[in-house]
Amino acid sequence: MPDKDNKCTIDVSTEGIDETGACSSSSQGNLLGQQQFKLHFSNVFYVSKQNKTLVTILNDICGEFTSGRLTAILGPSGAGKTSILNVLSGFKATGVKGKFIFNEKERHLLAFRKASCYIPQDFALLDLLTVQETMCDSVDLKLPSETRAEEKLKIIDDIIQILNMEKCRHRLVRNLSGGERKRLSMAIELVTNPPVMFFDEPTSGLDSVASLQIINYLKRLALDGRIIVCVIHQPSSKLMKLFDDVLVMSRGKVVYAGPKADMVPTFESAGFAFPDFYNPADFALEVSSEEHNERLQDLIEWNKKRHCGECTILSADMDSCVNERTKILNILTYEGSKLSVVRPKAPAGFCRQLIILTRRSLRTMTRNLIAVQLRVIIHVIVAVLVGAVFWDIGNDGARTLTNISCIFFIIMFIFFGNAMPSILLCPQDTAVFTREYLNGWYSLSAYYASKLTSDLPMLLICPTLFTTIIYIMTSQPDVFARFAMCWGVSLILAIVGHFMGLAFGSTFDLQTAILLVPGLSIPFMIFSGFFIRIHELSAIFRPLCDISFYRYTMEALMQAIYGYDRPDLECHVEFCYFKSPSKLLKELDMLGDLYGHDVIVLLIWILLFKLLFFLSLVLRIKRAQ
Ligand SMILES: Nc1ncnc2c1ncn2[C@@H]1O[C@H](COP(=O)(O)OP(=O)(O)OP(=O)(O)O)[C@@H](O)[C@H]1O
């Protein structure tokens, strides 16, 4: 055990400066050239608010990662492994305090995010793209726009070859095995060849052979000169052999951070007995699971002195080595280096991002049964059914009220037919957005604009088919202007439904959103003017009537069909009470040329839901950070 009172008396000879790679001239480096990287962190705290109380998740942690080495983060469940990865990678910045030094300079959060990548356990991917398409989009979004097509293809080929994914190159992501998905997530991030990579449990859910394969890939990435840090749960002895360094966590504190070879001797020197033929990872887990153990506390304190002290692991007699290393690192800092073949992320401009994202959305949409085929088919089938049920009633003065029921049904169907699919498609979409946005692939405005443009075709096709079929089959007025007015309103209503679905779907989880959208919108149907006339409502409910978008849609459709001096309807029975359209409108409190006003109110609703959708994306990013 080192001397507790002296920050700088750690015996580095046992660690070996060569073994850590700190002073060696990067014999392992090739992909990243001769460049050396080091991430040092000290006195890092991470607190989060839970039920109005602050919870300390990471408590004064210190450590260091160097390039060319594969580091495992070990510890019992809830020790803070994922949290440390989130904090070190810069994905969590709120509630974080501490010192982060990257290549001897204060870590600049945005620059560091560009130079690094974080691959979470549940790496969100778009299921309906192939491996090749996913890679192409990643290359298009992440590399500078002037990169030539052949160059991009070469990068993709190289990565696919390195990760042994040739045989599944043209397979849809949803058909990939767990191991292939993990490799694809690595492949996507390797596009920019980042010098620092963080992985959260890359082997979870994989069998021992696939796990070994993945860790072998990580080892290869480390040997290319990268810092590779990965959280791993109970690695086998065989897996453990591949790691160079370990960081052991216990209840938000670091018990040990350093070369793997020194972990067991360090624990032994603190008084923990290492059983014969035991897996060092299991030993680390047992040591870090100890509760209120003084020896464990000693280890934590020792690690702090080792890494949080000014001279960290380097002793005074290594001064010349330190100076030499500092010189090298100062010359080769990530941002300034021209020597490195690291391909820094250079997101495309707004227009290019918009084109790539729209193309990707349209591609996934056309392959999505719910989004396209089923939605169109259902709209057509229901339209034909409604047309058959309400056949030829449009000009029948004796069946005016039945025609109004038909109009109300159209409103309900168009609204829910567009709101519900938008909610259902939200979870995967927004998970991918959050990951890609936080990795700096594109701007929020580009994603937002792409959502507006890529969904337009469906918002155009479905209401158009639905309205046209019903309009013709039910013999509504044979006047093009009236048809155009009905079509316009149904289009606007579809967009209202779509944005309400997106706003709620991206703010809440799927179940809550599915309950909230009908739960909040159905009550407003009462105020549409269909069930109860507006003048019959008590004054308390009038404001609700004023904000009900169903009311404005109903009113606009009634105006389109019965307003604007439509002549009397045909009457084939003795007496038709609502033979006169103006009498009908008067009865329903919908008299006057209200169409333009109704459309304006509906457009305001669209703007409101669009704004809510935008805010929900901002909120999502804030929450993720
Ligand atoms: N945002 C948060 N608010 C409150 N507590 C949190 C938050 N995030 C994590 N924690 C708590 O901090 C502790 C560490 O969580 P973390 O997910 O980092 O653990 P872990 O070591 O990765 O666990 P596992 O191995 O089970 O995934 C846990 O007790 C967790 O409940």
The ligand as an SDF file (V2000), in Angstrom:
LIG
                    3D

 31 33  0  0  0  0  0  0  0  0999 V2000
  -30.8980   10.3580  -13.1920 N   0  0  0  0  0  0  0  0  0  0  0  0
  -30.7950    9.6860  -12.0580 C   0  0  0  0  0  0  0  0  0  0  0  0
  -31.4390   10.1040  -10.9550 N   0  0  0  0  0  0  0  0  0  0  0  0
  -31.3340    9.4600   -9.7830 C   0  0  0  0  0  0  0  0  0  0  0  0
  -30.5810    8.3570   -9.6000 N   0  0  0  0  0  0  0  0  0  0  0  0
  -29.9130    7.8850  -10.6620 C   0  0  0  0  0  0  0  0  0  0  0  0
  -29.9830    8.5200  -11.9460 C   0  0  0  0  0  0  0  0  0  0  0  0
  -29.2080    7.8170  -12.8050 N   0  0  0  0  0  0  0  0  0  0  0  0
  -28.6930    6.8010  -12.0920 C   0  0  0  0  0  0  0  0  0  0  0  0
  -29.1030    6.8350  -10.8290 N   0  0  0  0  0  0  0  0  0  0  0  0
  -28.7540    5.9060   -9.7510 C   0  0  0  0  0  0  0  0  0  0  0  0
  -27.3320    5.9240   -9.6660 O   0  0  0  0  0  0  0  0  0  0  0  0
  -26.8290    4.6230   -9.4300 C   0  0  0  0  0  0  0  0  0  0  0  0
  -25.8450    4.2360  -10.5220 C   0  0  0  0  0  0  0  0  0  0  0  0
  -26.5660    4.0400  -11.7310 O   0  0  0  0  0  0  0  0  0  0  0  0
  -25.8500    3.4180  -13.0170 P   0  0  0  0  0  0  0  0  0  0  0  0
  -26.8820    3.2050  -14.0460 O   0  0  0  0  0  0  0  0  0  0  0  0
  -24.7010    4.2590  -13.3770 O   0  0  0  0  0  0  0  0  0  0  0  0
  -25.3480    2.0250  -12.4260 O   0  0  0  0  0  0  0  0  0  0  0  0
  -24.6460    0.8040  -13.1530 P   0  0  0  0  0  0  0  0  0  0  0  0
  -23.4440    0.4920  -12.3780 O   0  0  0  0  0  0  0  0  0  0  0  0
  -24.4690    1.0920  -14.5960 O   0  0  0  0  0  0  0  0  0  0  0  0
  -25.7480   -0.3080  -12.9430 O   0  0  0  0  0  0  0  0  0  0  0  0
  -26.0790   -1.6090  -13.8330 P   0  0  0  0  0  0  0  0  0  0  0  0
  -24.8460   -2.4200  -13.8470 O   0  0  0  0  0  0  0  0  0  0  0  0
  -27.1820   -2.2530  -13.0670 O   0  0  0  0  0  0  0  0  0  0  0  0
  -26.4930   -1.1040  -15.1740 O   0  0  0  0  0  0  0  0  0  0  0  0
  -28.0430    3.7050   -9.3660 C   0  0  0  0  0  0  0  0  0  0  0  0
  -28.3630    3.4850   -8.0220 O   0  0  0  0  0  0  0  0  0  0  0  0
  -29.1390    4.4850  -10.0600 C   0  0  0  0  0  0  0  0  0  0  0  0
  -30.3880    4.1680   -9.5260 O   0  0  0  0  0  0  0  0  0  0  0  0
  1  2  1  0
  2  3  1  0
  2  7  2  0
  3  4  2  0
  4  5  1  0
  5  6  2  0
  6  7  1  0
  6 10  1  0
  7  8  1  0
  8  9  2  0
  9 10  1  0
 10 11  1  0
 11 12  1  0
 11 30  1  0
 12 13  1  0
 13 14  1  0
 13 28  1  0
 14 15  1  0
 15 16  1  0
 16 17  2  0
 16 18  1  0
 16 19  1  0
 19 20  1  0
 20 21  2  0
 20 22  1  0
 20 23  1  0
 23 24  1  0
 24 25  2  0
 24 26  1  0
 24 27  1  0
 28 29  1  0
 28 30  1  0
 30 31  1  0
M  END
$$$$
